[in-house]
Amino acid sequence: MALPFDILDRLVSRPQTFQPVYRFSKNSFTMSEQPGEAVPAAQKGSWASFLKSLAGFTGDLSSMTAPPFILSPTSLTEFPAYWCERPELFAKIADGKNEEERALAVLRWFISTLKGQYTSRNESMGSEKKLFYGYWPATAERGGKTTLVVEQVSHHPPITAYRIANEEKGVVLTGHNAQKTSFSGGSIIVKQVGHAVLTVRLPSGDVEEYLITLPRLRIDGLWYGSPYIELTDTSYIQSSSGWLSQIDYKGKGYFSGKSHSFKATVTPPAHLYRQPHVIEGTWHSTSRDVRTGAIFHDVTTPKEEVTVAPIGEQGEWESRRLWNVVAKGIRDGDFDTAAKDKSRIENEQRQRRRDELSAGTKWELKHFKHIESCPTYERLGKLFSVNPPTEDGYDYLNNGPHT
């Protein structure tokens, strides 16, 4: 079981069970004062042992095992669905009349994904071979159906590749994601590995590309049993048209600042003598254009969950079928059943890997092909001196269930 998002879901996304150490309102916050206050009495021992192990651990935390009571009922494989919880914003990217409008539309959609991705996402029960398929139905506002294909493309380290597409609108997102985690100063520090590439098919037949890098994360509040997350540092969205969005994340300190704050600067290509757009606000609620004062993004309205097939109609490797017993056990509070079935699944997977190794066979990917260096990442990354200058990637094989 990989950290850190196992912890986040159980302790941050389920406030009916644990009160978070920080309770935010518009103008103030309060903080729990007793260590472990948010942890159930029966679990305080295992939580204390976990924190002790965490404090003495060096290297990547993904190999650690967290206490069973903080397991999530939802698989890590499902997390790419958060990229499209507001499918109308994804589709509207194609409606931009020029490069500037489309660059702003991409930024608006991206900022609107952050709340789902980093404050309410439900992850992760393991890094076993899994698939996840879903869709958002067609509507008059967003045109055709938006489809989702996700595959666990690596066990060690756990890497998830995904593709989201609204073919009718000509908007496609392809990417992969993993995490490198460490413990420092009482916090979990997460370096996200991977990137996403968004393509937009224009009426002319040309294709506009956007390279999207991922923010870093910091998880605080562990001492109180109520982790909360902040995005840190800077991420970028570089368009093939030359427009660049630089997003700076500013989290809440102990005594100052506002949680989940960001500032995005959208800069035109060098040949255009225009003032940059500056957007400021909080990514989990609203933001405004600094120059005009107009609302830029608003995620206080309801999101739209992805639609998936009933479990009985899913294949054996599809996430919700594979982890059905585990998920039910966690939701019902039957952690013994959940832990036993999780161990069964993982042991079967390990045996399959041993069999593959002894037979000299390779774990074949189903929907994606690994490439050593992503040409789009390298080409667009040069425009803003991306670091690292090269990165691997996963090409979609156009063989998902929606094709």
Residue, then its C-alpha position, 0 to 999 in steps of 0.5 A: m500500500a503506497l503512501p501518502f494518499d491512503i492516509l489522506d482519504r481516510l482521515v481528511s476526506r471522511p470528516q464524519t469519522f475524524q475531525p480535521v486538525y484544521r477547521f477552516s471558515k472564511n475568516s478563521f481556523t482552529m487547531s486541535e491541541q491534543p496529539g492523536e485527537a482525531v484518531p479513534a480510541a481503539q486505533k491510537g496504538s497502531w497510529a502511534s506505532f505508525l508515526k514512530s516508524l514514519a519518523g525513523f524511516t529514510g528514503d521513499l515512503s511508498s514501501m511502508t505499510a500504514p495501519p488498516f483503519i486508514l485504508s481507502p475503499t477506492s483504488l489508486t487507479e481511479f484517481p485520473a477521473y478527477w481530471c474531468e469532474r467538470p467535463e463541461l470545462f474540459a469540452k469548452i477548451a475547444d470553443g476558444k476563438n484564439e490561442e489566448e482564449r484557449a490558453l485561459a480555458v486550459l488554465r481554468w479547467f486545470i485549476s478546477t481539477l485541483k480540489g478533487q485531486y488534492t482535497s477529496r480524492n479517494e485513494s489507494m488500496g494497492s499497486e496491483k495490476k488494475l484497469f479502470y474505465g468510465y465516461w461522462p455522457a454527452t450533453a448539449e453543452r459539452g457535445g459528445k461523450t467524454t471517455l476515460v481509460v486508466e491502466q496501472v502500468s507499473h508495480h514498482p514504483p506504482i505508476t498510473a497512465y490515463r487517457i481522457a477524450n471528448e472526441e466530438k470536441g477534439v480535446v484529449l488528455t494523456g498522461h501518467n503519474a507516480q509519487k516519490t514521498s519522504f518525511s521531513g520536519g513532521s510532514i510528508i513531502v510528495k514529489q509528483v512524477g509524470h506529466a500530462v499532454l492536452t491536445v486540441r483539434l482546431p477547425s483548421g485541422d491543426v492540433e494545439e498542444y499543452l504540456i502540463t507539469l504537476p505541483r508538489l505536495r506537503i502533508d501536515g497534521l500527522w501528529y494529530g491524526s488529521p493530515y491535511i494537504e497543501l500544494t507547494d512550489t510551482s507548476y506550468i502549462q506550456s502551449s505550443s502556441g507560446w502561451l505559458s501559465q505559471i502557477d505558484y502555490k501558497g499554502k497556509g502557515y501556522f500563523s499567517g496566509k490563506s489555505h490553498s492559495f495560488k497565483a497564476t500568471v499567463t504570459p503571451p509569446a514573446h512576439l505579442y506585446r501584451q500584458p500578462h493575465v494574473i489570476e489569484g484565489t484559492w484553488h479549492s473555491t474561487s479565483r479572480d482575474v486581478r486586472t478585471g476583478a471577474i470571477f475566473h473559476d468557481v468549484t463551489t458548485p456540484k461536481e459530476e462523478v464518472t459513470v462506470a459499468p456495474i461490477g457484474e459487467q466488469g472484467e476481472w482486472e477492473s478496479r472496482r470488481l477486483w477490490n469489491v470485497v476490500a472496499k465493502g469491508i472498509r466502508d462497513g468498518d470490517f477491517d479484518t475482512a478487508a485486510k484478509d482479502k487485500s492480502r489474498i489479492e496481493n499474494e496472487q499478484r506476487q505469485r503471478r509476477r514470480d511465475e512470469l519471472s521464472a518463465g522469462t515472460k514480460w508483464e504486457l501493458k494492455h492500453f499503453k506503450h512505454i516510451e523512454s523520452c516523451p517528445t512533446y515534453e522535451r519540445l514544449g519543455k524547452l520553451f520554459s526550461v522545464n526540469p528535468p529536461t526529458e521525461d519518459g511517457y506512455d503512448y495510448l494504443n487506441n484500443g480502449p473499450h470506448t473505441 
